[in-house]
């Protein structure tokens, strides 16, 4: 059995919160997801996530040659953020059954993370967040995992990382973290219960 972690790091999109990129964004723009992937600027979103460009620059470059209602786009995206089923209850239970374990978001996201935190009450459910636009590193870059550990004064071996993408979990394991590939809140609860962190 793996040692009991002192830190839990959670990916946000499609782990804690529904990701609007798959349907809300393309629908507003009158596109399918494959069309959006084809026409979007190749690096604008990544640059936005890394804090290299601001929101205005991102919106101006996101779809080259295809003007769109930027304000309406932002409003629709902001309103779409919701917690995935069972996540709020799971995080609240973790608070009750493992009060000594710190809970943090570890996300690749632009400053729009603040919209998510506000709409989904993440500031109350978690102890804090490490987001790529602030840290300057995106998963699976090792720095994305190491910087949070360093700032919290912990070793990677003391942390457990949860993400819906296997490659991000593999990168976490490569620096010594435990990792769980997220499938659903119910399955995550089972995994955490086996580690004595929450009730099954």
N, C-alpha and C positions, 0 to 999 in steps of 0.2 A: 504494500500500500504506500502511495506517495505521502510525503510529510504534509502535515496540515499547513496550508499557506497562511501568511500574514497579510497578504495583499491580493485582492481580486481586481483584475483589469478587464473591462468589458469593451469590445468593439460596440459601436452604436448602430450604424445602419444595417438593417436586416438581422440584428442580434437583439438590440433593445427596442429599436424604433423602425417602423415601416419606411422603406426607402422610396421616395417619390420619383427617382430617376427612371425606374422601369416603366411607369405608366402615366403618372401625373404630368411630368415634364413633356414627354412626347405628345400626349393628348392635347395639352394646352397649345403646343406649337403646330398642331395639325399634322403630326408625323407618327409613324410607327417607331418603335424602339430601334430597329435596324436602320431606318432612315436617319434618325437622330445621330446614331453612332457614325453613320457615313458622312454626314454634313457638318458635324460640330468641329470646332477648332481642335487640332490634335493635342494641344498642351494647355489650353486656357483653363480648364477645370483643375488640372494638376497644379498649375501656377497659382490659382486661387486658393487651393487647399494648402499650399505651402507658404501662403502669405506673400508671394512675390508680386502679385497684382491686387488691386483693390476691387470692390464690387463693381464700381462704374466701369473700370477697364474690362473686367470679366464679361459683363453684360454687353459691352460694345464689340467684343471679339468672339463671343461664344459661337455664334452662327454667322460666319463670314458671308456677306452679301445677301443675308436673309433678315431684314428688319423684323422685329416683333415687339409686342407691348411688354417692355421690361418691367414696368411697375405691376402690371397684371400678373406677369409670370412670377414675380417675387411673392405677391400676395397668395397666389394659388399654392405655391410650394410651401410657404409658411403655414398655411392652414391645413396642409396635408399630413403634418408630422403627428403620429400617434404611436403610443407604446404597443408593442406586439402583445397578443393574448397571453395572459399569465405572468408577464414580466413585472408589473407593479407588485403583485402579491409575492412573487419570488424575492424581489429586492427588499420588501418590507419584512419578510420572514428572515432573511439573512441578517437584517439589523437586529432582530429579536434573538435569534439563536446563536449568532456569531458576532457579538458586539465588539470583540477584540480585533476583528478582521476589517481592514479598510477597503472601501469600494470606490473604484475610479473608472471613469470612461477613458478609453484609449482609442482615439478616432482619427481617421483620415477625413478631415472636413474643413471647409472654409469658415469665416466668421459667422455664417448662418447657423453654426452650432448653438449660438445663443438663442435663436428662435426655438430650436429643439428643446433646450434646457428649460425655457420658459413655458412652452406649451405642454411639455411632458413631465414637468416638476422634477427634472433630473437633479437640480441643486438640492432638493430635499431627500431624494432617494439615494444619492451618491455623496461621497466625501469631497469629490472634486473631479476635474477632467484634465486630460492631456490631449490636446487637439493639434493636428499637424500645422495649422496656420500660425500657431503660437510656438510650437517646438521646432518647426522647420524641418521635420523628418516625417516621412510617410512609411507605414508598414508596407512591405516587409523589411525595410531598412533597419538594421540592428539598432541604430540610434533612436528609432521610434520607441523601442522598448527600454533601452538603457538609460535614456535621459530621465524618464519618470522614476525609475528605480533610484537613480543617483539623487534626484531632488527629494525623494522621500527617505533617503538614508537606508535603503534596503538592498539586498542582493537579489539578482534574478531568481535564484533558487528559492527565495521566500515568496514568490509570486505565482499566481495561477491566472492564465490568460484565456479569455473566451472570445471566439470569433467565428462567423459563419464561413469564412474562407480558409480552406486547409493550408494554403501556402503561407498565410499569416501565422497560423498555429505552428507550422513547421519552423518558421523563422524564430518564433518565441522559444520553441524547444531547443533550437540550435545555440541559444545563449544561456540555456539552463533553466528556463521557466517551465512549469507544468502548463499544459494547454488542453483545452476542450474545444472540439469543433461543434459549433452551435447548430442544432436542428430545430428544436422547439423548447419552450419554457418547461414543459413537462419532462422532457429527456434531460435537460440541464439540471432540473431539480433532482432527478435520480442520481446524476453524476456527483452533484454537490452533497447529497445525502450520504453517499458512500464515503465521502471525505469528512463526514461529521459536521458539515457546515450548516445544514438545514434539515428540517423534517421532510421525510419522503411524502 
